[in-house]
Amino acid sequence: MKIPGIKGFDEEAFGKYVKNTGWLMFGKILSMVVGFLTARYLGPYSFGDLSFADAFTTIVAAVGALGLDSFIIRELISEPEKRDEILGTSLLLRLSVNALLIPLTVLIYLFFHHYSDKPGNPLTWVVLILAFASFFKSFNVIDSYFQSQVASKYVVQVQNICIIISAGVKVILVVLALPVIYFAFALTLDSILLAVGLTLMYKKRGLQLFTWTFSKTRAKGLLQKSFPLILSAVMVSIYMKIDQVMLKPVGSEEVGIYSAAAKLSEAWYFIPVAIVTSVFPAIIHARKTDLPRYFKRLGNLYDLLVLISLPVAIFISFFGADIIHLIYQNKYNGAGAMLSIHIWSGIFVFLGSASSQFLLAEGFTSISFQRTALGALVNILLNLWLIPQYGGVGASIATLIACFVSAFYLLFIPKTRQQGIMMLKSLFLVSIFQKILKR
């Protein structure tokens, strides 16, 4: 199988990629199905509380990662003999910051808490429980080690075992008809299972955490390098999660209805990542040897992503309400309209995923941050305007516009304008029709 116009992407290469990532895709699909089951059981109000608490804690927890991931990998590659010092220092930094973030998250929530908790099931406790998840995510430094060794398959194995266990736990919670606070425990359990799994896999490879050490000099150096990325991580979290937080004053039920639509709309976002990851090595090779071919291949990639996402957006626009009813029955009335709007964001997410790789290849990391920050700002401002008037529908419109602005921010920067024009041509099918006419 070959994708027309993209040389270097053949059946053998694609088959190898699918084989290596098949279990990862299985895990994502299983998580998606269990997520739908959970939302259907909990109903809009409780699912809204859980979604709000998850979004709120995710935004705060973005600070806890300290932007260290890429630097840990780079340090391990350049100084493999300092492995124990790099990993030990990184882990202690993250554990310390995330421990401080647990009470801080609850305090921030209480400070802006202008609505009452549901009697007998206080949302404050849900926020507190989910705040602990980021503490255990500190152990993801082990993931960085495996990436530095080009051995991510071990992490995928751990992740899928954890996903299967997590799915089983959530199904049991549904069968036992337990309240939302137990699902908060289940989400935190996911982080604990992954931390334990990564630790055991690290040990299985003949290594020990007990040999890790802490270095003040190393800590200072890592923080100096990664500090700008902390703000970037927060911006990404705000960009992805702020709508659910800003909807909360309207009511938990509205958050739940919107979250049900958004989760369905975003369920297939792993597809552009899979496509871009598989074809981009061939595109990068062209950059080194033939620039015209390099830009042609980028254009072909944009065309492909539009051809995948556009028909889905059109189909969902017409049948969104029916799909919502099929999955959630009558529990999420109103989610169909939100889904029909939100699904169009996928086109710009797909294009943004491909153009982000272009920015990375060209070394335009500052532009990547700028457009994420702009998308976050636009989303916040539009939510402030639209949510009071239109609720979840307004949040869907805000997300759609923010995704469009973020993707096509490249048009406003001279050195990336060509890519923005290429994406516009793909979006309006201009380049596709030009190829058809040439034939």
LINMO-V313999 format. One line per field, one symbol per residue. phi: phi as a letter, one per 30 degrees, with the letter a starting at -180 (. if undefined). psi: psi as a letter, one per 30 degrees, with the letter a starting at -180 (. if undefined). burial: b if it has 9 or more other ideal C-beta (glycine too) atoms within 8 Angstrom, else e. A space follows every 10 residues. Layout:
phi=???
psi=???
burial=???
//
This chain:
phi=.bdeicdicc dddddddddd cedddedddd dddddddddd ddiedddddd dddddddddd dedddhhded ddddddddbd dceddddddd dddddddddd dddddddddd dcdcbdddei bddedddddd ddeddddedd ddedddddch bddddddded dddddddddd ddddddhddd ddddddddde dddddddddd dddddicbdd ddbcbddddd dddddceddd dddddddded bddddddedd kddddddddd dddddcdcdd ddddddddcd edddddddca dededddddd ddeddddddd ddddddedce dddedddchc dbdjdddddd dddddeeddd dddddddddd ddicdddede dddddddddd dddedddecb iddddddddd dddddddcee dccedcdedd dddddddcid ddddddddd
psi=kkkkfjlfjl eeeeeeeeef geeeeeeeee eeeeeeeeee eeleeeeeee eeeeeeeeee ffeffggfee eeeeeeefif fgeeeeeeee eeeeeeeeee feeeeeeeee egjglklkkf ikfeeeeeef ffefefffgf feeeeeefgh hfeeeeeeee eeeeeeeeee eeeeefhllf fefeeeeeee eeeeeeeeee eeefgglkff fklkkeeeee eeeeefeffe eeeeeeeeef ffeeeffefe keeeeeeeee eeeeeffgff eeeeeeeefe eeeeeeeffj eeeeeeeeee eeeeeefeee eeeeeeeege eeeeeeegbg fhkffeeeef eefffeefee eeeefeeeee efgheeeeee feeeeeeeee eeeeeeefeg beeeeeeeee eeeeeeegff ffkefgeeee eeeeeeegge eeeeeeef.
burial=eebebbebbe eebbeebeee bebbbbbbeb bbebbbbbbb ebebbbbbbb bbbbbbbbbb bbbbbbbbbe bbbebbeeee ebbbbbbbbb bbbbbebbee bbebbbebbe eeeeeeebee bebbbbbbbb bbbbbbbbbb bbbbbbbbee ebebbbbbbb bbbbbbbebb bebbeeeeeb bbbbbbbbbb bbbbbebbbb bbbeeeeebe ebebbeebbe ebbeebbebb bbbbbbbbbe bbbbbbbbeb ebbbbbbbbb bbbbbeeebe bbbbbbebbb ebbbbbbeee eebbbbbbbb bbbbbbbbbb ebbeebbeeb bebbbebbee ebebbbbbbb bbbbbbbbbb bbbbbbbbbb beebeebbbb bbbbbbebbb ebbbbbbeee bbbbbbbbbb bbbbbbbbbb bebeebbebb bbbbbbbeeb bbeebeeee
//
